[in-house]
Amino acid sequence: MSFMLSRIIHILSKPLTGGNQLYFLLMYLLGLTGIICEPWNGSRFWMSFELFSDLYLFCALLRLMPERYRHCLRLATATFFYLLSAVDMACYVRLGMPITPMLLQLALQSNTREAGEALSSYLDAAMLWSPLGLVIIQMMAGMALLAREQTIMGKAMRTGIWRNRHMIYAAQTAIIVMFAIGFISSLENKEYMYCRIICQYSELETQQRKDFRQKTNYYLPIYRMAFAVSETHRLRDEIRLFEESLNKARIDSVTHLSPHIILIIGESYNRHHSQLYGYDKPTTPRQTARKNAGELIVFGDMTSAWNTTCESLKEMLSTQCAGQPGTWASAPPFPLLFRMAGYHTSFFSNQYMVKRSGFSDFIEDAFFNNPPISRRLFDTRNESTHDYDMALTDDYKRCLTRHPYTLDIFHFLGLHADFKKRYPADFGIFDAKDYDRADLTEQQREILAHYDNAIVYNDMVIDSILKLYEDEDAIAIFVADHGERIFDNSTEWGRNLTWDRNDIRQQFDIPFWIWASPSYRSNRKQQWEQIRSCRNRRGMTDTIAQLLLHLAGIHSPWYYPQYDILHNDYDNSRKRIIRGERDYDRIMLAP
């Protein structure tokens, strides 16, 4: 009996023999680094056992491979795991969140310029002193050891400890016990991941099948990446739904209440850095002058639905509002309704270009850049992006079409990182010495100055656009896609995905105002006073489409007066759900 038990233990411990010992140890240390340094959903205690179990099973697969291939397979898989862990840790250190579907979508949706500038501004030497540096050290040391694993393992096996039969038996028994605990405790988690990753069920569908109480979730970068890829693939259905929604577009009547409507969409604009909202530096002198002249009405409480450009713009252009059944893709975009109502629609973007060749299933290319869909939404689009947003006014002039009714959308690169690249050098009004912030380093104060300088330049671009319409019967709306975390009451900057109240305030509080030309204000005094009376209402960017339909006088099944901030039936008490999850106002009121 004792011999049989000994034989079973020997067989079950084989995955950690045959050269796999060093590989297992290095990968286990790598996994523990992520578990310890990246707080994630679940228990670190159970994660350590599940990691042991998962690595044991992976080493069992390697043990089944022909011996001549094992060394190359260990090197290849270790390289992959090290690099993936480094990327995951970098995301966590810089953004407060490891690899998620949202981050993968953002990476895939970002154009080369946007991604490159974001990387260059977010990655710095200081990150090497974070847990990311530990991963990099492990990667360099681990790959060096694995390259010489045969020599190292040969010497290790000749040491006295591995010649002691009782020590070997104890080690083999410990391996089996650790594996058994990890395997049994992680069964529910594996079932959950099977539903989410393999079956591609939504979270709601998964929980409807079983009330999962998993202990660890996606505790490793490889699982997080697998889930991110699977979830992105699942979203293709959402894109198909959007394409179907185009065929549901319908208008009942139109009065062309406003002949010329302009929507200006800012980028990464934290309203607490706007002079219009009480900022202590003159960042928006031109807008402030227009406000003082009575031609610009500032709304004081507008929030973004998301703190990412793609998600925000999807909801902004859709006629679907948060709280309604379905998603942004369930309802037709408002530019299509405007075209059906006889408006000439133009989209001048300094971020998105029509995709010239090929097609992908990602949101950016499906919603903005897919040529057939773009042609259905817009009569005119610019053909290239620019270093600075002022060039969009030249695009407008080149594409100028005399039409009785127009909808022109300007989409800025605005204040997107890297801030110092968002304005010409002669707009460098502020520098580090202008900020009395002892809690910030000089480099941080320079970043802050670059951000405020970009707002000053942004102010001039906006003013130049408004001048194009001063002699028209026109009304313009300015709104930002989201805000930016830029050292307000903290020493941190850059967007993240936490629910910290101060972070939310900076990233979701955005400027929103309405301007009208002299002829518009003269011809529609009652309408202008109605706008002024609504300036203290609470709003969110998911309802911008309803406001625009109101201004155009478009009556459609897709117009909902309770979501129109200018309508008498507007629901000023509606919950403002941000990132599709939490009530913005509840976060702000929390102690």
C-alpha positions in Angstrom: 0.0 0.0 0.0 2.8 2.4 0.9 4.6 1.5 -2.3 1.4 2.2 -4.4 0.8 5.5 -2.7 4.4 6.5 -3.2 4.1 5.5 -6.9 0.9 7.6 -7.4 2.6 10.7 -5.7 5.6 10.2 -8.0 3.5 10.1 -11.1 1.4 13.1 -10.1 4.5 15.2 -9.4 5.9 14.5 -12.9 4.7 17.8 -14.4 7.3 19.6 -12.2 10.2 17.4 -13.5 11.9 17.0 -16.8 13.3 20.5 -16.8 10.1 22.2 -15.8 11.2 23.0 -12.3 13.0 26.3 -13.0 10.3 27.4 -15.5 7.6 26.7 -12.9 9.4 28.6 -10.2 10.0 31.7 -12.4 6.4 31.8 -13.7 5.0 31.4 -10.2 7.1 34.3 -8.9 5.9 36.4 -11.9 2.3 35.5 -11.2 2.7 36.3 -7.5 4.1 39.7 -8.3 0.9 40.6 -10.2 -1.3 39.2 -7.5 0.5 41.1 -4.8 1.0 44.4 -6.6 -2.3 44.7 -8.6 -5.3 44.7 -6.2 -8.0 42.9 -8.2 -11.4 41.3 -7.6 -10.9 38.3 -5.3 -8.7 36.9 -2.6 -4.9 37.0 -2.9 -4.8 33.9 -0.7 -6.9 31.8 -3.1 -5.2 33.4 -6.1 -1.9 31.9 -5.0 -3.4 28.4 -4.9 -5.1 28.8 -8.2 -1.9 30.1 -9.7 -0.1 27.0 -8.5 -2.8 24.7 -10.0 -2.9 26.5 -13.3 0.9 26.4 -13.7 0.9 22.7 -12.7 -1.6 21.9 -15.4 0.4 24.0 -18.0 3.6 22.2 -17.0 1.8 18.9 -17.4 1.0 19.9 -21.0 4.7 20.8 -21.6 5.7 17.4 -20.1 3.6 15.7 -22.8 5.6 17.4 -25.5 8.6 15.6 -27.1 11.7 16.4 -25.0 13.6 18.0 -27.8 10.8 20.8 -28.1 10.3 21.5 -24.4 13.2 24.0 -24.0 12.1 26.1 -27.0 8.5 26.0 -25.8 9.5 27.1 -22.3 11.5 30.0 -23.7 8.7 31.1 -26.1 5.9 30.9 -23.5 8.0 32.6 -20.8 8.8 35.5 -23.2 5.1 35.9 -23.9 4.1 35.8 -20.2 6.8 38.3 -19.2 5.8 40.8 -22.0 2.1 40.5 -21.3 2.7 40.9 -17.6 4.8 44.1 -18.3 2.0 45.5 -20.4 -0.6 44.6 -17.8 1.4 46.2 -15.0 2.1 49.3 -17.0 -1.6 49.8 -17.5 -2.3 49.3 -13.8 0.5 51.7 -12.7 -0.4 54.5 -15.1 -4.2 54.1 -15.4 -5.2 52.4 -12.2 -6.6 49.4 -14.1 -4.9 46.4 -15.7 -5.9 45.0 -19.1 -9.6 45.3 -19.6 -12.0 45.2 -22.6 -12.2 48.9 -22.5 -8.5 49.4 -22.6 -8.1 46.9 -25.5 -10.9 48.7 -27.4 -9.3 52.0 -26.8 -6.0 50.7 -28.1 -7.6 49.3 -31.2 -9.7 52.3 -31.8 -6.9 54.8 -31.4 -5.2 56.0 -34.5 -1.4 55.7 -34.7 -0.8 59.4 -33.8 -3.1 59.4 -30.8 -1.7 56.1 -29.4 1.9 57.2 -29.9 1.4 60.5 -28.2 -0.4 59.0 -25.3 2.4 56.4 -24.8 5.1 59.0 -25.0 3.3 61.2 -22.5 2.3 58.5 -20.1 5.5 56.4 -20.0 8.4 57.9 -18.0 11.4 56.9 -16.1 9.5 57.1 -12.8 7.5 54.1 -13.8 10.7 51.9 -13.5 10.5 52.5 -9.7 7.0 51.1 -9.6 6.0 47.4 -9.6 6.6 47.6 -13.4 10.3 47.8 -12.7 10.1 44.6 -10.7 8.4 42.8 -13.6 11.1 44.1 -16.0 13.9 42.9 -13.6 12.2 39.5 -13.4 11.9 39.3 -17.1 15.6 40.0 -17.7 16.8 37.6 -15.0 14.3 35.0 -15.9 15.1 34.8 -19.5 18.8 34.7 -18.7 18.2 31.8 -16.3 16.0 29.9 -18.8 18.6 30.3 -21.5 21.0 28.3 -19.3 18.4 26.1 -17.6 20.0 22.8 -18.5 23.3 23.8 -16.8 21.5 25.3 -13.8 19.1 22.3 -13.4 22.0 19.9 -13.7 23.9 21.5 -10.9 20.8 21.8 -8.7 20.0 18.1 -9.1 23.4 17.1 -7.9 23.0 18.9 -4.6 22.5 16.9 -1.5 18.9 18.0 -0.8 17.6 16.3 -3.9 19.3 13.1 -3.0 17.4 12.8 0.3 14.5 10.4 -0.4 12.4 11.8 2.5 12.8 15.4 1.2 11.8 14.4 -2.3 8.7 12.6 -0.9 7.8 15.6 1.2 8.2 18.0 -1.7 6.1 15.7 -4.0 3.4 15.5 -1.4 3.3 19.3 -1.0 3.0 19.7 -4.7 -0.1 17.4 -4.8 -1.7 19.1 -1.8 -1.2 22.6 -3.3 -2.5 21.5 -6.7 -5.6 19.8 -5.1 -6.4 22.9 -3.0 -5.9 25.2 -6.0 -7.9 23.1 -8.4 -10.9 22.5 -6.2 -11.1 26.1 -5.0 -11.0 27.5 -8.5 -13.6 25.3 -10.2 -16.3 27.9 -9.9 -14.0 30.6 -11.2 -13.1 28.4 -14.2 -16.8 27.8 -14.9 -17.4 31.6 -14.7 -14.6 32.3 -17.1 -15.8 29.6 -19.5 -19.2 31.3 -19.6 -17.7 34.8 -20.2 -14.7 34.0 -22.4 -15.6 30.8 -24.4 -19.4 31.1 -24.5 -19.2 35.0 -24.7 -22.2 35.5 -22.4 -22.7 38.9 -21.0 -22.4 39.4 -17.2 -26.2 39.4 -16.8 -26.6 36.2 -18.9 -23.8 34.5 -16.9 -25.3 35.4 -13.5 -28.8 34.3 -14.7 -27.4 30.8 -15.3 -25.8 30.6 -11.9 -25.2 32.8 -8.9 -21.5 32.7 -9.1 -19.4 33.3 -6.0 -16.0 32.9 -7.5 -13.0 33.8 -5.4 -10.6 35.1 -7.9 -12.0 36.2 -11.3 -9.5 37.1 -14.0 -6.5 37.1 -11.7 -3.8 36.7 -14.3 -2.9 38.9 -17.3 -3.4 36.0 -19.7 -7.0 35.6 -18.4 -7.6 39.4 -18.5 -6.3 39.5 -22.1 -8.4 36.5 -23.1 -11.5 38.2 -21.7 -10.7 41.5 -23.3 -10.4 39.8 -26.7 -13.5 37.7 -26.2 -15.6 40.7 -25.1 -14.4 42.8 -28.0 -15.4 40.0 -30.4 -18.8 39.9 -28.7 -19.3 43.6 -29.4 -19.5 42.9 -33.1 -23.1 42.1 -32.5 -23.5 45.7 -31.2 -22.1 47.0 -34.5 -24.5 45.0 -36.5 -27.3 46.4 -34.3 -26.1 49.9 -35.1 -26.2 49.2 -38.8 -29.8 47.9 -38.5 -30.7 51.0 -36.6 -29.9 53.2 -39.6 -32.9 51.6 -41.4 -35.2 52.5 -38.5 -34.6 56.3 -39.0 -37.8 58.2 -39.6 -39.0 61.8 -39.3 -42.6 62.9 -39.1 -42.1 66.6 -39.9 -39.6 69.4 -39.7 -39.9 73.2 -39.3 -36.2 74.1 -39.7 -36.5 76.2 -36.6 -32.7 76.9 -36.8 -31.4 77.1 -40.3 -27.7 76.8 -39.4 -26.7 74.6 -36.5 -23.1 74.1 -35.4 -21.9 71.5 -32.9 -18.4 72.0 -31.6 -17.0 68.9 -29.7 -14.0 69.6 -27.5 -11.6 67.0 -26.3 -10.4 66.2 -22.7 -11.8 69.6 -21.5 -12.0 69.9 -17.7 -14.4 72.8 -17.1 -12.7 73.7 -13.9 -9.9 75.1 -16.0 -12.2 77.4 -17.9 -12.4 81.1 -17.1 -16.1 80.8 -17.9 -16.5 78.5 -14.8 -14.5 80.7 -12.4 -11.0 79.5 -13.0 -8.5 82.0 -11.7 -6.5 82.2 -14.9 -7.6 83.9 -18.1 -7.9 80.8 -20.2 -11.0 81.7 -22.2 -11.0 85.5 -22.7 -12.8 85.4 -26.1 -15.6 83.2 -24.8 -15.9 85.3 -21.7 -16.2 88.4 -23.8 -19.0 86.8 -25.8 -20.8 85.8 -22.6 -20.5 89.3 -21.2 -22.0 90.6 -24.5 -25.0 88.5 -24.0 -24.4 86.2 -27.0 -23.2 83.1 -25.2 -25.2 81.3 -22.5 -23.2 79.0 -20.1 -24.8 75.9 -18.6 -23.3 75.3 -15.2 -23.9 71.5 -14.6 -23.1 69.3 -17.6 -21.4 65.9 -17.2 -20.0 63.5 -19.8 -21.4 60.0 -19.9 -17.9 58.5 -20.4 -14.3 59.6 -19.8 -13.2 58.0 -23.1 -13.6 59.6 -26.6 -15.1 56.7 -28.5 -17.7 55.7 -25.9 -18.7 59.4 -25.3 -19.1 60.2 -29.0 -21.1 57.0 -29.7 -23.7 58.0 -27.1 -23.5 61.7 -28.0 -24.4 61.1 -31.7 -27.0 58.4 -31.0 -30.6 59.3 -30.3 -30.7 56.7 -27.5 -30.4 58.1 -24.0 -29.1 56.4 -20.8 -31.9 54.7 -19.0 -33.8 53.7 -22.1 -33.9 50.1 -23.3 -31.1 49.1 -25.5 -27.7 50.7 -26.2 -26.3 53.5 -28.3 -26.6 51.2 -31.3 -30.3 50.6 -30.8 -31.3 54.0 -32.2 -30.3 55.9 -35.3 -27.6 58.7 -35.1 -29.0 62.2 -35.3 -26.9 63.3 -38.4 -29.0 60.8 -40.4 -32.2 62.3 -39.2 -30.9 65.8 -40.1 -30.1 64.6 -43.6 -33.6 63.1 -43.9 -35.0 66.5 -42.8 -33.2 68.4 -45.6 -30.1 69.6 -43.7 -26.7 69.5 -45.4 -24.5 67.6 -42.8 -20.7 68.1 -42.4 -18.2 66.5 -40.1 -14.9 68.2 -39.7 -12.8 66.0 -37.4 -9.2 66.3 -36.3 -9.2 62.8 -35.0 -11.3 60.6 -37.3 -10.8 60.0 -41.0 -12.9 57.9 -43.4 -11.2 54.4 -43.7 -9.9 54.2 -47.2 -9.3 50.4 -47.4 -10.3 47.3 -45.5 -12.7 47.0 -42.7 -12.6 46.1 -39.0 -15.2 45.3 -36.5 -14.2 47.9 -34.0 -16.3 50.8 -33.0 -14.3 53.6 -34.6 -14.4 52.1 -38.0 -18.0 51.0 -37.8 -19.4 54.2 -36.5 -17.2 57.0 -37.9 -14.9 55.8 -40.5 -16.7 53.0 -42.5 -17.2 54.7 -45.9 -20.8 53.4 -46.6 -22.0 54.5 -43.2 -20.2 57.8 -43.3 -21.8 58.6 -46.6 -25.2 58.0 -45.1 -24.5 60.3 -42.2 -22.6 63.1 -43.8 -22.6 65.1 -47.0 -19.2 66.5 -46.4 -16.1 65.4 -44.4 -12.5 66.6 -44.3 -9.8 64.4 -45.8 -6.9 64.8 -43.4 -6.0 65.6 -39.8 -3.8 68.5 -38.8 -1.3 69.4 -36.1 -3.6 72.1 -34.7 -7.3 72.4 -34.7 -7.3 75.9 -36.3 -6.9 74.1 -39.7 -10.4 72.8 -39.4 -11.6 76.3 -40.3 -9.7 76.0 -43.5 -11.4 72.6 -44.2 -14.7 74.3 -43.7 -13.9 77.1 -46.1 -12.7 74.6 -48.7 -15.9 72.6 -48.4 -18.3 75.6 -48.0 -21.6 74.8 -49.6 -24.4 77.4 -49.9 -27.4 75.5 -48.5 -30.4 76.9 -46.8 -30.1 74.4 -43.9 -26.8 73.1 -42.5 -25.6 71.0 -39.6 -21.8 71.4 -39.2 -20.0 69.3 -36.6 -16.4 70.3 -35.6 -14.5 67.7 -33.6 -11.3 68.9 -32.0 -8.1 67.1 -31.1 -8.4 69.8 -28.4 -6.6 69.0 -25.1 -5.7 65.4 -25.8 -2.3 64.4 -24.3 0.4 65.4 -25.1 -0.8 68.9 -24.1 2.3 70.8 -25.3 1.6 69.6 -28.9 -1.9 71.1 -28.9 -0.9 74.7 -29.4 1.7 76.7 -31.4 4.7 77.9 -29.4 3.5 81.5 -29.5 0.5 80.5 -27.3 2.7 79.6 -24.4 1.2 82.2 -22.1 1.6 80.2 -18.8 4.7 78.4 -17.5 5.6 76.6 -14.3 6.3 79.7 -12.2 2.7 80.9 -12.7 1.4 78.1 -10.4 1.8 78.5 -6.6 1.6 74.7 -6.0 4.2 73.6 -3.5 2.8 70.0 -3.7 3.8 69.8 -7.4 7.2 69.3 -8.9 8.4 71.7 -11.6 7.7 69.1 -14.3 4.2 68.7 -13.0 3.6 72.5 -13.0 4.9 72.6 -16.6 2.3 69.9 -17.6 -0.4 72.0 -15.9 0.8 75.1 -17.8 0.8 73.2 -21.1 -2.8 72.2 -20.4 -4.0 75.7 -19.7 -2.1 77.0 -22.7 -3.9 74.5 -24.9 -7.2 75.9 -23.5 -6.2 79.4 -24.5 -5.5 78.2 -28.0 -8.7 76.2 -28.0 -10.5 79.5 -27.1 -9.1 81.2 -30.2 -10.1 78.3 -32.4 -13.6 78.3 -31.1 -13.9 82.1 -31.5 -12.6 81.7 -35.1 -15.4 79.2 -35.8 -18.1 81.4 -34.4 -16.8 84.3 -36.6 -17.6 82.1 -39.6 -21.3 82.2 -38.7 -21.7 85.7 -37.3 -23.5 86.9 -40.4 -25.7 83.8 -40.7 -28.9 82.8 -38.9 -27.0 80.4 -36.8 -26.8 78.8 -33.4 -23.8 76.9 -32.0 -23.4 74.4 -29.2 -20.1 73.7 -27.5 -19.6 70.5 -25.5 -16.6 68.4 -24.6 -16.5 64.6 -25.0 -15.1 64.3 -21.4 -12.8 66.0 -19.0 -9.2 65.4 -17.8 -7.5 64.7 -14.5 -5.0 67.5 -14.3 -3.7 68.0 -10.7 -6.9 69.4 -9.3 -6.7 68.8 -5.5 -4.2 66.1 -6.2 -0.7 65.4 -7.5 -2.0 63.1 -10.3 -2.9 63.6 -13.9 -4.1 61.6 -16.8 -7.4 59.7 -17.1 -8.1 56.6 -15.1 -10.9 54.2 -14.4 -11.3 54.6 -10.6 -14.4 55.8 -8.8 -12.6 58.4 -6.6 -14.8 61.5 -6.3 -12.1 63.9 -7.2 -11.0 61.9 -10.2 -14.6 61.7 -11.4 -15.1 65.4 -10.9 -12.1 66.2 -13.1 -12.9 63.7 -15.8 -16.7 64.1 -16.1 -17.3 67.8 -15.4 -17.3 69.5 -18.8 -18.1 72.9 -20.3 -21.3 73.3 -22.2 -22.7 76.5 -23.7 -24.9 77.8 -26.5 -24.1 80.8 -28.7 -26.3 82.5 -31.2 -25.6 85.0 -34.0 -27.1 88.5 -33.9 -29.8 87.7 -36.5 -30.7 84.5 -34.6 -31.1 86.3 -31.3 -33.1 89.1 -33.0 -35.4 86.7 -34.9 -36.0 84.3 -32.0 -36.1 86.3 -28.9 -38.5 84.0 -27.1 -36.3 81.0 -28.0 -33.2 82.7 -26.8 -34.9 83.6 -23.5 -36.0 79.9 -23.2 -32.4 78.8 -23.6 -31.3 81.3 -20.9 -33.9 80.1 -18.5 -32.6 76.5 -18.8 -29.0 77.3 -18.0 -29.1 75.9 -14.5 -30.5 72.6 -15.4 -28.5 69.4 -14.9 -27.4 67.7 -18.1 -25.4 64.8 -19.5 -23.9 64.4 -23.0 -26.1 61.4 -23.9 -29.0 63.8 -24.5 -27.2 66.2 -26.9 -29.1 64.6 -29.9 -32.4 65.5 -28.3 -31.4 69.2 -27.9 -30.3 69.3 -31.5 -33.5 67.8 -32.8 -35.4 70.5 -30.8 -33.3 73.3 -32.3 -34.0 72.0 -35.8 -37.7 71.5 -35.2 -37.4 67.9 -36.2 -40.3 65.7 -35.1 -39.5 62.1 -35.0 -40.3 58.9 -33.0 -36.6 59.2 -31.9 -37.2 62.6 -30.2 -38.0 62.4 -26.5 -38.9 65.8 -24.8 -38.2 64.4 -21.3 -34.5 64.2 -22.4 -34.4 67.6 -24.2 -32.8 70.1 -21.8 -34.7 73.0 -23.4 -38.1 71.4 -23.3 -40.7 72.2 -20.6 -41.1 68.5 -19.9 -37.4 67.9 -19.3 -36.7 65.5 -16.5 -34.2 67.5 -14.4 -34.1 64.8 -11.7 -33.1 61.9 -14.0 -30.1 59.9 -12.8 -26.9 60.7 -14.6 -25.3 57.2 -15.0 -21.7 57.5 -16.0 -19.6 54.8 -17.6 -22.9 52.8 -17.8 -22.6 51.9 -14.1 -22.9 54.5 -11.4 -24.9 57.7 -10.5 -22.7 60.7 -10.9 -24.6 62.8 -8.4 -24.6 60.1 -5.8 -20.8 60.0 -6.1 -20.5 63.7 -5.7 -22.8 63.8 -2.6 -21.1 60.9 -0.9 -19.3 61.8 2.4 
